[in-house]
Amino acid sequence: MTALLGFDPATTAAVGRAVDALAGRRIAVLTGAGVSTDSGIPDYRGKGAPTRTPMTVQQFLGSEEARRRYWIGSHLGWRTFAASQPNGGHAALAELEATGVATGVITQNVDGLHVRAGSRRVVELHGTMRRVFCTRCGQVFDRRDLAARVEHENPWITVPDSVDLGPDGDVLPSSSDGFIVPTCSVCTGMLKPDVVFFGEFIPTEKFHEAEQLVRSSDALLVAGSSLVVNSGIRLVERARRRKLPVVIVNRGQTRADAKATVKIDAGTTEVLQQLSRALGALG
């Protein structure tokens, strides 16, 4: 393969091997935070990422003070998080699906950028920040509407134009004193974002949907995930048991490097764009 613009010879060769492994196959795609870093959303484990201790579901459900810290931090980051735009990697995956090469995207991200990029079959393993639900009555709310309520009930809050955004769209607040935690407008119950917190299990039906997507495909492409989270490595194992090619695109090591058919140690945006061009042309 001719040297690709911006790629060193080793990366160019790895992309060529990936194209050979994936050509003529229907591809399931699994993505992690690394796919969204070029959209301005940091990841948890990437090189240079600051150490962050995410809130667990036990903390959130068991402590009013923890919920207060969570909601003010989440609100301070929401505007920037929601304004993030899909990047070229998201667009490349949507194009692979539109041309019939990709069967869909399984994502560990909660930013909704695959949907906004045009991907139609998206399994959001860890949920989405676009929705909030009541843990008592089950009522679902649009996050934009909730943000308006928070600002109405806490008029003293000033959301800065520039924030140090966290991977889940949150900001570490300097103080949560005086913040009024939003409650369900139907029953006054506790509200929770529709995401899987640390310490919480992925809904069984959601994981089965992801398994089905892998089962209906002929290869698995992993992009931007270190595969530290068990759900990701389990899907890789499902693919390996069926002897499917597994291609991994990620900066730095992953838990499945030794099991991959091809590992590309590079940024996801440029590699996914190249794979989309090559595989689309072959398809």
C-alpha positions, 0 to 999 in steps of 0.5 A, spaced: 500 500 500 502 506 498 504 510 504 498 514 507 498 521 508 500 523 515 502 515 517 509 512 518 510 506 514 508 501 520 502 504 520 501 504 513 502 497 513 498 495 518 492 499 515 493 495 509 493 488 513 486 491 516 483 492 509 485 485 507 482 482 513 476 486 513 475 486 505 468 483 503 466 482 510 460 485 514 463 488 519 460 490 526 464 496 530 465 497 537 467 504 539 470 507 545 472 514 548 478 514 543 473 515 537 470 522 540 477 525 543 477 529 536 470 532 538 473 535 544 471 530 549 477 527 553 477 519 555 479 516 561 485 512 560 488 515 554 495 518 554 496 524 558 489 524 561 488 526 568 486 521 573 479 522 575 475 518 580 468 517 577 462 517 581 459 510 583 452 508 582 452 506 590 454 513 591 449 517 587 443 513 589 445 513 597 447 520 598 444 526 597 450 530 597 453 526 592 447 527 587 448 534 589 455 534 587 454 530 581 448 534 578 452 541 579 458 538 575 454 535 570 450 541 569 456 546 568 459 541 563 452 540 559 452 546 554 459 544 552 458 537 552 452 537 548 455 542 543 460 537 541 460 535 534 461 528 530 468 528 527 471 525 521 471 518 524 464 518 526 462 520 519 466 514 516 463 509 520 456 512 518 458 511 511 461 504 512 454 503 514 450 506 509 454 502 503 452 496 507 459 494 509 458 495 517 452 492 520 452 497 525 456 500 531 456 498 538 459 504 543 461 505 550 460 512 549 454 516 552 455 522 547 450 520 542 455 523 536 454 516 532 447 518 532 448 525 530 453 523 525 448 519 521 449 511 523 442 508 524 443 502 528 447 504 534 447 500 540 449 505 546 451 500 551 452 505 557 446 509 555 446 516 553 446 523 556 441 525 552 435 523 557 434 523 564 429 518 568 425 518 574 427 512 579 421 512 582 415 512 576 420 511 570 418 518 567 423 520 562 425 527 560 429 530 555 436 533 558 435 539 554 429 541 558 432 539 565 437 543 564 432 549 563 429 547 569 436 547 573 437 554 571 431 556 573 431 553 580 438 555 581 439 562 577 445 564 581 449 559 577 454 562 572 456 557 566 463 559 563 464 559 556 470 554 557 470 549 562 475 543 563 470 537 561 470 530 563 469 524 559 462 524 561 461 531 560 462 533 567 466 538 570 469 538 577 465 543 581 469 548 586 462 547 591 455 545 591 453 549 596 446 551 595 444 547 589 437 545 588 437 538 586 432 537 580 427 532 582 421 528 577 416 533 575 411 528 576 412 524 582 418 528 585 422 522 585 429 521 584 432 523 577 438 519 574 441 520 567 440 514 563 447 512 563 450 506 566 454 508 572 461 505 575 458 499 579 452 498 575 450 493 570 449 494 563 442 492 562 441 484 559 437 486 553 442 491 551 448 487 551 444 481 548 443 486 542 450 488 541 451 480 541 446 479 536 450 485 532 456 481 532 453 474 531 450 477 524 457 480 522 463 477 519 468 481 522 469 486 528 472 492 528 474 496 535 476 503 535 478 508 540 477 503 546 482 500 551 477 494 552 478 495 560 471 495 561 468 487 561 463 489 556 468 490 550 472 484 552 466 480 552 464 482 545 471 481 542 471 474 545 464 472 542 468 474 535 474 470 536 470 464 538 467 464 531 474 465 528 472 472 526 477 477 524 478 482 529 481 489 527 483 494 533 485 501 532 487 505 538 493 509 541 496 505 546 495 498 549 488 494 549 487 488 553 486 484 546 492 486 543 495 479 543 488 476 540 487 481 534 488 479 527 491 486 526 492 492 531 493 499 529 496 504 534 494 510 531 488 515 532 482 513 530 479 519 525 484 518 520 485 511 520 477 510 520 477 515 514 482 511 510 478 504 512 472 507 509 475 509 503 478 503 502 473 498 504 467 502 500 471 502 494 472 494 494 464 494 496 
